Amino acid sequence: MANESKLKALLGRHRALLQSFAVLAFIFVVAVVVSPLDIRGNNLFLNPENLTNMLRAITPVAIIALGMTLVILTAGIDLSVGATLALSATVTALGFSQWQYPLPMVIALALLAGLAVGVMNGTLIAWLRVQPFVITLASMIGIRGLTRMLSDNENIGLRTVGESAAYFVDTFSQKSVMIGIFLGLAVIFGALLSRTVFGRYTRALGDNPQAALYAGLPIKTVTIAVYALTGLLAGIAGVLNAARTSTGNPNDGIAMELDVIAVVVIGGTSLAGGRGTIIGTVIGALIVGILTNILGLRNVDANGQLMLKAVIIVLAVVLQQGRKA
Amino acid sequence: MTKQWIVLAVSTLMLMCGCSSQSGSNGNGNGDFKYFVVFSQCNNAEPYRAAQNKRIEELFAQNPEVKLVIYDGQADAAKQISQVENAILQKPDLLIVAPLERNALSDVMGRAMDAEIPTICLERDIVEPNYTTYISADNVAIGRLAGQFIVDHLTEKHGEPKGALVEITGMKGVQGGTDRHNGAFEVLDKYPDIKAVHQATGNWFQGEATARMEEALSANAQIDVVYAHNDPMAYGAYLAAKEANRADGIAFVGVDGLPAEGEQYVTDGILAASFEYPLCVDKAHEVGMKLLTDPSFTPEKTYILESRAIIPEK
């Protein structure tokens, strides 16, 4: 009996993955078909330059989505990631321009800022037992305020503040670096979720909190850890965003949390908790990335794009509901 | 399973429709136009930007041999960079960029130049001169015009240049706002009897300006002039004063002078004056068409456009 249900679950997981792949393949094929051609008559969407542009464009959202997957698996949510990204980007810019710190220290400080926000979120949620939505809503507002205060409401440019800032911008805005960091993190988080005790606990927490409690799982520690990791990832995304735009802008990442959540949901993770995978989230990010890219290449009206994306989110989730059956 | 197939069919249709709704928008081959022009706009969802888009579409509509495409950066620098990258791949005959940020767009515009795409930098400067030509207006000069108007108005009202001024500024850290402040106070500072009794930031928004003006009204029994860094904020301040029954004694001065906005407010007698911030796209169209059609044409590196005072007809 136990073996049979295990087998079923395994099959179910693979089918879920297959379905996610199917949606991705479908979007990809449509993109190829409707793509404009370049001067030589080659497919513009399939141009390697364009594909890597697309991957780099989705990288910050995709990186944060890895952590958001863990958070959502525990049936939580983190609304503060956009503000945390702005904080990290601003700290990066200040580190180079105002504080004149060496490069490793600037990056460490920016990541630490992200991690600190995550630890704060997790600790408040775990110890005060206030809903994650409320705590992270509050920190979304508060961290935005802190960021604007730190930057004195200014965009801090990185192009003219010195050699190490220039080196930072040149290095970390490269496609290979940005996409490489994302892929590396995806592998790490995939392994973390599927091959470690921490991953099992994370899933168990959202799947059945009562059972997790009675089983004596370290609920508080796991909760703090998933928010801390998400904060850290938002910090990494902030550093990359600062390099990419050569700017620390206190208004970066506004409404980004919603893009991140959309990626996770499209990737098949249930907001009810307990069900979802990292590979699903990677696929979700690719779906959103390809969609944004092809709509841009076709120059579909920006407001129309938003409407179309709304429909795609609902459709992707409806398509995946089939896995329950 | 049936449900999923239906969903799949519907989404295919939607995507196809969505994508083909702008058919021929790619610059290559399948349209009967000769020149492909990309305008990378930093944020469509601002009145000034929307007016720019509308005007540039009107202008290029006069040239049927030109296909114009507008990308919307949605106030996200990374997004705008990606869009310019997309544009470069399509090798347009002319690229016009209204950059969201000075630093962020500098590098990618350099790559457009490397790809030998004539590039016009519109309205906002970038850090390195990675453009064929830069077309802008001078916010400091506009501020000076506004400052002089305020001095003249107060002199007319009180017989000498004196009075109480409320300034409602744009978003802190935006160069345009800083320049509009500096220009005005370059003039106003010469008159010590003109006192700035209240300064607050409205972040360019009408609603915030109303709230800040309510505070200014509570704190100050006498206000002669409100100088707001854009027309919506000037109008927002007016609404607060009107509710407090104090609008009649106050002159509201705004900046931008868009036809449907500031100009209309002046016509309606709500604003005492607005100072046009040129859309810059007329010049971009003129210079752009020369770049497209005249191989011998070399533009100036910089064009600074003049402002115009919009005041009620006497």
Boltz contact constraints between the chains, C-beta under 6 A:
constraints:
  - contact:
      token1: [A, 30]
      token2: [B, 15]
      max_distance: 6.0
  - contact:
      token1: [A, 34]
      token2: [B, 19]
      max_distance: 6.0
  - contact:
      token1: [A, 36]
      token2: [B, 26]
      max_distance: 6.0
  - contact:
      token1: [A, 37]
      token2: [B, 28]
      max_distance: 6.0
  - contact:
      token1: [A, 39]
      token2: [B, 28]
      max_distance: 6.0
  - contact:
      token1: [A, 39]
      token2: [B, 91]
      max_distance: 6.0
  - contact:
      token1: [A, 49]
      token2: [B, 89]
      max_distance: 6.0
  - contact:
      token1: [A, 50]
      token2: [B, 89]
      max_distance: 6.0
  - contact:
      token1: [A, 53]
      token2: [B, 85]
      max_distance: 6.0
  - contact:
      token1: [A, 57]
      token2: [B, 82]
      max_distance: 6.0
  - contact:
      token1: [A, 153]
      token2: [B, 172]
      max_distance: 6.0
  - contact:
      token1: [A, 153]
      token2: [B, 173]
      max_distance: 6.0
  - contact:
      token1: [A, 154]
      token2: [B, 173]
      max_distance: 6.0
  - contact:
      token1: [A, 155]
      token2: [B, 101]
      max_distance: 6.0
  - contact:
      token1: [A, 157]
      token2: [B, 103]
      max_distance: 6.0
  - contact:
      token1: [A, 159]
      token2: [B, 103]
      max_distance: 6.0
  - contact:
      token1: [A, 159]
      token2: [B, 106]
      max_distance: 6.0
  - contact:
      token1: [A, 159]
      token2: [B, 127]
      max_distance: 6.0
  - contact:
      token1: [A, 244]
      token2: [B, 78]
      max_distance: 6.0
  - contact:
      token1: [A, 245]
      token2: [B, 77]
      max_distance: 6.0
  - contact:
      token1: [A, 245]
      token2: [B, 78]
      max_distance: 6.0
  - contact:
      token1: [A, 245]
      token2: [B, 104]
      max_distance: 6.0
  - contact:
      token1: [A, 246]
      token2: [B, 103]
      max_distance: 6.0
  - contact:
      token1: [A, 246]
      token2: [B, 104]
      max_distance: 6.0
  - contact:
      token1: [A, 247]
      token2: [B, 101]
      max_distance: 6.0
  - contact:
      token1: [A, 247]
      token2: [B, 103]
      max_distance: 6.0
  - contact:
      token1: [A, 247]
      token2: [B, 104]
      max_distance: 6.0
  - contact:
      token1: [A, 296]
      token2: [B, 86]
      max_distance: 6.0
  - contact:
      token1: [A, 297]
      token2: [B, 86]
      max_distance: 6.0
  - contact:
      token1: [A, 298]
      token2: [B, 19]
      max_distance: 6.0
  - contact:
      token1: [A, 298]
      token2: [B, 22]
      max_distance: 6.0
  - contact:
      token1: [A, 299]
      token2: [B, 22]
      max_distance: 6.0
  - contact:
      token1: [A, 299]
      token2: [B, 25]
      max_distance: 6.0
  - contact:
      token1: [A, 299]
      token2: [B, 69]
      max_distance: 6.0
  - contact:
      token1: [A, 300]
      token2: [B, 18]
      max_distance: 6.0
  - contact:
      token1: [A, 300]
      token2: [B, 22]
      max_distance: 6.0
  - contact:
      token1: [A, 302]
      token2: [B, 44]
      max_distance: 6.0
  - contact:
      token1: [A, 302]
      token2: [B, 72]
      max_distance: 6.0
  - contact:
      token1: [A, 308]
      token2: [B, 18]
      max_distance: 6.0
  - contact:
      token1: [A, 315]
      token2: [B, 7]
      max_distance: 6.0
  - contact:
      token1: [A, 315]
      token2: [B, 11]
      max_distance: 6.0
  - contact:
      token1: [A, 318]
      token2: [B, 7]
      max_distance: 6.0
  - contact:
      token1: [A, 319]
      token2: [B, 4]
      max_distance: 6.0
  - contact:
      token1: [A, 319]
      token2: [B, 7]
      max_distance: 6.0
  - contact:
      token1: [A, 322]
      token2: [B, 4]
      max_distance: 6.0
